Amino acid sequence: MYKFEYASESLRQILSDQDTFWDPELQQELQPVLRQLKETGEPNSCGGADFGCKIGVSEIVYELKGKAFKLVYATFSAIKVVKFYEFHQMSHSIDWEAALDVLENKNQKEYSIPQIGDPKKFLEAIDAVHQGVVTPRDLGIKMGSLAKKDKDKARRGYYYGDFLEELDLLEVVKTSSRIPCIYKLTVKGELIAKTADSSTKSRLFAEALLGFPPLQIIITTTTRGEQQLTSELIEQIIHQTTEDGCGGTTKPRRAGSLRSLVNWVSRMAGIPICRKGQEGVQLYIPYIYAD
């Protein structure tokens, strides 16, 4: 097993504190890489690493690029040490500041806070509705519900439907039959569903998330207001923007889900979120497109 060392304390925090700095997509891609480096000192994913030199480092330095990150490190095989020198999260080019500027023009209302924090799951739900899965029960089954009762299967469908409605990606159509409602994608939802490129799908969903006022408030507070992104801050904002403050057993899950979405959208849009130990640090570099 290799020991990890870091060129700075801030770098150690970013690569060690997953809850604070990582989003679901980054975790899925980066965690296996770090595990492999810990075991062998070499990665076996992301198509291999480029190598070169770094001033002050005697060993060859490797640059490993994934879809969500870029990592610069050196492997000292004789003493079984991997030392990290740089870490960057990859972002799209999204005008997030313009999205924050329209917050003041929003009408105040009570918002539905998501219980799911993985953007890929919401994209799967959008595709499912596009393919004809239009009732809460059927959507719950499609999204993995193993419940025996129909009402419990539908509950999972509502987890997705309620939040996608908040993002104006889906609309709820009331019915007069025994089915309480059916789902229909909005124009923006259809655009995401019909987009073949997964990277563009993610960018469009990130833009939709930036229109969600509770998330906007968190980003504004931790970017322009210079407060740190903490669980306490997120729960405070949830309390301010929901009718019941999301009390009870779902409160921690909703707060965790919202934090995951904030982490994801801040990486996707390149937003310099103020986190504990990383005040004002810009952690993102943009994707480079061919055209």
C-alpha positions in Angstrom: 0.0 0.0 0.0 1.2 3.5 -0.8 1.0 6.5 1.5 -0.5 9.7 0.3 1.3 13.1 0.8 0.2 16.5 -0.3 1.9 19.6 -1.5 -0.4 21.8 0.7 -2.9 21.4 3.4 -5.7 22.8 1.2 -5.0 20.0 -1.3 -5.2 17.4 1.4 -8.6 18.8 2.5 -10.0 18.7 -1.0 -8.9 15.1 -1.7 -9.8 13.8 1.8 -13.0 15.5 2.7 -15.5 14.0 0.2 -18.6 15.3 1.9 -17.4 18.9 1.7 -15.8 19.1 -1.8 -17.0 16.2 -3.9 -20.2 15.8 -5.9 -21.6 12.4 -7.0 -20.1 12.4 -10.5 -16.7 13.4 -9.2 -16.9 10.8 -6.5 -17.8 8.0 -9.0 -14.9 8.9 -11.2 -12.2 9.9 -8.7 -12.6 7.4 -5.9 -11.5 4.3 -7.9 -8.5 6.3 -9.2 -7.4 7.2 -5.6 -8.0 3.6 -4.5 -5.8 2.3 -7.3 -3.1 4.8 -6.5 -3.2 3.8 -2.9 -2.8 0.1 -3.8 -0.3 0.2 -6.6 1.0 3.8 -7.1 -0.4 3.8 -10.6 -3.8 4.5 -12.1 -5.6 2.0 -14.3 -8.4 4.3 -15.5 -9.1 7.5 -17.5 -6.9 6.3 -20.3 -3.6 6.6 -18.5 -1.6 9.6 -17.4 0.6 12.1 -19.2 4.0 12.6 -17.7 6.6 15.4 -17.5 8.7 17.4 -15.1 8.0 19.8 -12.3 10.5 22.2 -10.8 11.8 21.0 -7.4 10.5 17.4 -8.0 13.1 14.7 -8.7 10.6 12.1 -9.9 8.5 12.2 -13.1 5.3 14.0 -12.5 2.0 12.6 -13.9 -1.0 14.5 -15.1 -4.2 12.4 -15.0 -7.3 13.8 -16.7 -10.9 12.6 -16.2 -14.2 14.0 -17.2 -14.6 15.7 -13.9 -11.1 16.4 -12.7 -7.4 16.9 -13.5 -4.8 15.5 -11.0 -1.1 16.1 -10.9 1.1 13.8 -8.8 4.4 11.9 -8.5 5.0 8.3 -7.4 8.0 7.6 -5.3 8.2 3.8 -5.7 11.2 3.2 -3.4 9.5 4.6 -0.4 5.9 3.8 -1.5 4.6 7.3 -1.5 2.3 9.1 -3.9 2.5 12.9 -3.6 -0.2 15.2 -5.0 0.8 18.6 -6.4 -2.4 19.9 -8.1 -6.1 19.1 -8.3 -8.7 20.8 -10.5 -12.3 20.1 -11.0 -13.6 20.4 -14.6 -16.5 22.8 -15.4 -18.6 23.9 -18.4 -18.9 27.5 -19.5 -22.2 28.6 -17.8 -23.2 32.1 -17.0 -23.9 31.4 -13.4 -23.6 35.1 -12.3 -26.5 36.1 -14.6 -28.6 33.3 -13.0 -27.9 34.7 -9.5 -28.8 38.3 -10.7 -32.4 37.3 -11.5 -33.0 35.9 -8.0 -34.4 39.2 -6.7 -37.1 39.2 -9.3 -38.5 35.8 -8.2 -41.8 35.7 -6.3 -41.3 34.2 -2.8 -43.0 30.9 -2.3 -42.5 27.6 -0.5 -40.2 25.2 -2.3 -40.0 21.4 -2.5 -36.5 20.4 -1.4 -35.2 17.2 -3.1 -34.5 14.0 -1.3 -32.2 12.8 -4.1 -28.8 14.4 -4.6 -27.5 12.6 -7.7 -28.0 14.6 -10.9 -27.7 11.5 -13.0 -30.8 10.1 -11.3 -32.8 13.1 -12.3 -31.6 12.9 -15.9 -32.6 9.2 -15.9 -36.1 10.2 -14.6 -36.4 12.8 -17.4 -35.5 10.2 -20.0 -38.0 7.8 -18.4 -40.9 10.3 -18.7 -39.8 11.0 -22.3 -40.0 7.3 -23.0 -43.6 7.0 -21.7 -43.2 6.4 -17.9 -45.7 9.0 -16.9 -47.3 8.0 -13.6 -45.7 8.4 -10.1 -46.0 4.7 -9.5 -44.4 3.6 -12.7 -41.7 6.3 -12.4 -41.0 5.0 -8.8 -40.6 1.5 -10.2 -38.4 2.7 -13.0 -36.1 4.5 -10.6 -35.6 1.5 -8.4 -38.4 1.2 -5.9 -38.7 -2.3 -4.4 -41.8 -1.4 -2.3 -44.7 -3.8 -2.2 -47.5 -1.3 -2.0 -48.4 1.0 -4.9 -48.5 4.1 -2.7 -44.9 3.4 -1.6 -43.8 2.9 -5.2 -45.5 6.1 -6.1 -43.7 7.9 -3.2 -40.4 7.4 -4.9 -41.8 8.7 -8.2 -42.9 11.8 -6.4 -39.3 12.3 -5.1 -38.3 12.9 -8.7 -41.5 14.4 -10.1 -41.9 17.1 -7.4 -38.4 18.4 -7.8 -38.4 18.3 -11.6 -41.6 20.3 -11.5 -39.8 22.9 -9.3 -37.1 23.2 -12.0 -39.7 23.7 -14.7 -38.6 20.5 -16.5 -41.8 18.6 -15.9 -45.5 19.5 -15.4 -48.1 17.6 -13.4 -51.3 16.9 -15.2 -54.3 16.1 -13.0 -56.5 13.2 -14.1 -60.1 12.2 -13.2 -59.3 8.5 -13.1 -57.9 6.4 -10.3 -54.4 7.6 -11.3 -53.8 10.8 -9.3 -51.8 12.5 -12.0 -49.5 12.0 -14.9 -46.2 13.6 -15.8 -45.4 15.6 -19.0 -42.1 17.2 -19.9 -42.0 20.9 -20.5 -40.2 22.4 -23.5 -37.0 22.6 -21.4 -37.4 19.0 -20.2 -37.9 17.8 -23.7 -34.8 19.6 -24.8 -32.8 17.7 -22.2 -34.4 14.4 -23.1 -33.8 14.8 -26.8 -30.1 15.8 -26.4 -27.9 12.9 -27.4 -24.7 14.2 -25.9 -24.4 13.4 -22.2 -22.1 16.3 -21.5 -24.7 18.7 -23.0 -27.5 17.1 -21.0 -25.5 17.7 -17.8 -24.9 21.3 -18.8 -28.6 21.9 -19.5 -29.6 20.3 -16.2 -27.0 22.5 -14.3 -28.5 25.6 -15.9 -32.0 24.4 -14.7 -30.6 23.9 -11.2 -29.3 27.5 -11.2 -32.9 28.6 -11.5 -33.9 27.0 -8.2 -34.1 29.7 -5.6 -33.0 27.8 -2.5 -29.9 26.7 -4.4 -29.4 30.3 -5.7 -29.5 31.6 -2.1 -26.9 29.1 -1.0 -24.6 30.0 -3.9 -25.1 33.7 -3.4 -24.4 33.4 0.3 -21.3 31.3 -0.2 -19.9 33.3 -3.2 -20.9 36.9 -2.8 -21.7 36.8 0.9 -18.5 35.0 1.7 -20.1 32.6 4.2 -18.8 29.1 4.3 -20.9 26.2 2.9 -21.8 24.2 6.0 -24.6 21.8 6.9 -25.9 24.5 9.4 -26.2 27.1 6.6 -28.0 24.7 4.3 -30.5 23.7 7.0 -31.1 27.4 7.8 -31.9 28.2 4.1 -34.1 25.1 3.9 -36.0 26.4 6.9 -36.4 29.8 5.3 -37.7 28.5 2.0 -40.1 25.7 3.0 -43.4 25.7 4.7 -42.5 23.2 7.5 -38.7 23.6 7.4 -38.4 20.0 6.2 -38.6 18.8 9.8 -38.7 15.2 10.9 -36.7 12.2 9.6 -36.3 13.6 6.0 -34.5 16.8 7.1 -30.9 15.5 7.1 -31.5 13.6 3.9 -32.9 16.7 2.1 -30.0 18.8 3.4 -27.5 16.3 2.2 -29.2 16.0 -1.2 -29.2 19.8 -1.6 -25.5 20.0 -0.6 -24.6 17.3 -3.2 -26.5 19.3 -5.9 -24.7 22.5 -4.8 -21.4 20.8 -5.1 -22.2 19.4 -8.5 -23.6 22.6 -10.0 -20.8 24.7 -8.6 -18.3 22.4 -10.3 -20.3 22.2 -13.6 -20.7 26.0 -13.7 -17.3 26.9 -12.3 -18.6 28.7 -9.2 -16.1 29.5 -6.5 -18.1 28.3 -3.6 -16.6 29.3 -0.2 -16.0 26.1 1.7 -14.3 25.4 5.1 -10.6 25.9 4.7 -10.9 27.1 1.1 -12.2 30.7 1.3 -12.4 32.3 -2.1 -10.4 29.7 -3.9 -11.4 29.0 -7.5 -11.2 25.2 -7.9 -12.4 24.8 -11.5 -11.1 24.7 -15.1 -13.4 24.7 -18.1 -14.0 21.9 -20.6 -12.5 22.6 -24.0 -14.9 22.0 -26.9 -13.8 21.1 -30.4 -16.2 23.5 -32.1 
